[in-house]
Amino acid sequence: DRGVGRRDWAIAGAIALGGLLLYVATLCPTIYVEDSAEFWTAAAIFGVPHPPGYPLWTLLGGLFVRALPLGDVGFRSNVFSAVCGAGAAGALWILARRLGADRVAALAATICFAVGRTVWSQGLAAEVHALNALLLALALLATFEAERAPTARSFAAAGLALGLAL
């Protein structure tokens, strides 16, 4: 399994939880600048933001803002980005371990990713980039799994993940 065991999955969960707590603690409490208002409005009404429309973000964000009963829709949309950014950090840990990085190197890479200016800022407001980072990490994980264990199921999972990431 290229060095990925139960302990690594537990560490990935802890990284994702830590990232989520960090992002939520620094989260914009309501509507933010730029496209944020457009995205949370699209999520609230299952509408279509500016082209290309970001249908996956709109559908997942719309479901998320309906499931989370805290704050206004702007806040809930921002939390959705925080969840995606934190999930991307946890997935990066597994990806680094799957590629053979030792735990210290994987942790350093994951922390640099999670607290880097770009990723952190995109996890604080309703934007598509945190979801894109999560989908890219999951697509890479699924692709490496298909290479490691080439089965119809692993190739289908990789295809699905890559398709969603696009």
C-alpha positions, 0 to 999 in steps of 0.5 A: 500500500506504499506506506499508507496504513490506518495510522496515515488515514487517522493523521489525514483526518486529524490534518483535515480537522485541524485545517477546518478548525483553522479555516472556520476560526478565520472565516469570513462571517458573511458575504465576501468580495469579488465572486463570493456573493454570486456564488452563495446566491447561486448555492441558495437558489440552485442558480447559475453563476457567471460562465462557466457556471460551476455546476458541481460547486453550485449543486454541492454548495446548495446541498451544504447550505441547506444541511448546515443550520448555522448562520446566514447563507453567506456564512454557510457557503464560506464554511463549505469552502473551508470543508473543501480546503481542509479535505484537500489538505487531508487528501494531500497527506495521503497522496504524499504518503502514497507517493512514498514520502516519509511522515515528516516530509508529508507533514511539512508539505501538507502544512505548507499547502494548508497554511499557504496564502492562496489555499488558506484565502480560498478556504475562507470565502465562497469560491470554487478553488477549494473544491477544485483543490479537493477534487484534484487531490482525489483524482490523483489519489484515484489515478494512483490507486488504478495504477497500483491495483488495475481493476475495472472498479479502480479505473472507473473511480479514477475516471469519475474523479477526473471527470468531476475535477474537470 
